[in-house]
Amino acid sequence: MLTPRNNEQEVLLALYRYTMLTVDQLCALLHDQPDSMYQTFGKMRKRNWVQPMRLAFLRHNVKGWVLTKEGLPFAFGLTKGTRVGLLRQQGNPPG
């Protein structure tokens, strides 16, 4: 199983939280440059973790990025609440 790198982890968590973001929005959110963001999306797209969606209501052929079915488990596994929830058993009180 592939492990996402640090930049990929941040993108996966942002897309998991906000569902769909453009490159400009992600650059503002993660304090990154568009060139490195496009490189990250290229790698993640090859792994089929994300896919672009055309946003026809915006100018200049802007694309929004969303998680795919394959990328969702990676993003879900990175969330802190999930890790704690998986360790907790159903009958035990949180401690």
Backbone torsions as a table, in degrees:
resi	resn	phi	psi	omega
1	MET	NA	137.4	179.3
2	LEU	-78.0	144.2	176.6
3	THR	-108.8	126.8	179.3
4	PRO	-66.9	143.4	175.6
5	ARG	-77.0	174.6	-174.8
6	ASN	-57.6	-48.8	-179.8
7	ASN	-64.4	-39.7	178.2
8	GLU	-66.1	-36.5	177.7
9	GLN	-62.4	-43.3	180.0
10	GLU	-63.3	-41.0	178.9
11	VAL	-67.2	-43.4	179.0
12	LEU	-60.4	-44.3	179.7
13	LEU	-66.2	-38.9	178.5
14	ALA	-65.2	-43.6	178.8
15	LEU	-68.6	-33.5	176.9
16	TYR	-65.5	-39.4	-178.1
17	ARG	-76.1	-42.4	-172.7
18	TYR	-105.2	0.9	176.5
19	THR	70.2	-57.6	179.5
20	MET	-141.0	132.0	178.3
21	LEU	-140.0	150.1	173.1
22	THR	-88.4	169.4	178.8
23	VAL	-62.8	-40.7	178.6
24	ASP	-61.7	-41.6	178.3
25	GLN	-64.9	-42.4	178.7
26	LEU	-66.3	-37.9	177.8
27	CYS	-62.4	-41.3	178.3
28	ALA	-68.6	-39.5	-178.1
29	LEU	-70.1	-42.0	-174.9
30	LEU	-99.9	1.6	-179.4
31	HIS	54.8	54.5	-177.3
32	ASP	-128.4	168.7	179.2
33	GLN	-91.6	148.4	179.3
34	PRO	-59.3	-36.6	-179.5
35	ASP	-61.0	-46.7	179.9
36	SER	-69.7	-30.2	177.9
37	MET	-67.6	-41.5	177.2
38	TYR	-65.1	-36.2	176.6
39	GLN	-64.4	-42.2	178.4
40	THR	-63.2	-43.5	178.8
41	PHE	-65.8	-34.3	176.8
42	GLY	-61.9	-44.0	178.4
43	LYS	-66.1	-43.2	-178.2
44	MET	-70.2	-30.5	178.4
45	ARG	-70.7	-36.4	176.4
46	LYS	-63.1	-33.0	178.2
47	ARG	-84.0	-3.8	179.5
48	ASN	65.1	37.1	176.3
49	TRP	-91.5	-28.8	-179.5
50	VAL	-133.6	160.1	174.4
51	GLN	-143.9	146.9	178.9
52	PRO	-83.1	150.5	174.1
53	MET	-128.7	126.7	-179.0
54	ARG	-71.4	131.8	178.4
55	LEU	-107.5	89.3	-172.9
56	ALA	-66.4	-22.1	-178.4
57	PHE	-80.1	-7.6	175.8
58	LEU	-104.8	151.6	179.9
59	ARG	-77.5	168.4	171.6
60	HIS	63.4	33.0	174.2
61	ASN	53.5	48.1	-179.6
62	VAL	-75.6	138.0	177.8
63	LYS	-115.1	141.8	170.6
64	GLY	-99.5	150.3	-178.9
65	TRP	-113.3	137.5	179.8
66	VAL	-133.1	160.3	175.6
67	LEU	-76.2	147.7	174.0
68	THR	-95.3	178.2	178.0
69	LYS	-61.9	-33.9	179.6
70	GLU	-77.8	-30.1	-178.9
71	GLY	-81.1	-23.5	-177.3
72	LEU	-61.5	-44.0	178.2
73	PRO	-62.5	-34.4	177.2
74	PHE	-64.7	-46.2	179.6
75	ALA	-66.3	-39.4	180.0
76	PHE	-64.5	-37.2	179.6
77	GLY	-71.9	-18.1	-179.6
78	LEU	-85.6	-14.6	-177.1
79	THR	-75.7	140.3	-176.4
80	LYS	-66.0	-40.4	-179.2
81	GLY	-62.6	-33.3	179.5
82	THR	-68.7	-44.1	-179.3
83	ARG	-62.1	-41.6	178.9
84	VAL	-67.2	-41.4	-179.4
85	GLY	-65.4	-33.9	179.0
86	LEU	-71.2	-31.1	179.8
87	LEU	-78.6	-27.6	-178.1
88	ARG	-79.4	135.5	178.3
89	GLN	-90.6	159.2	-172.9
90	GLN	-64.2	-40.1	-175.7
91	GLY	-85.1	-13.4	-176.6
92	ASN	-88.1	138.1	175.2
93	PRO	-73.2	149.3	179.4
94	PRO	-63.7	140.1	-176.5
95	GLY	-134.5	NA	NA
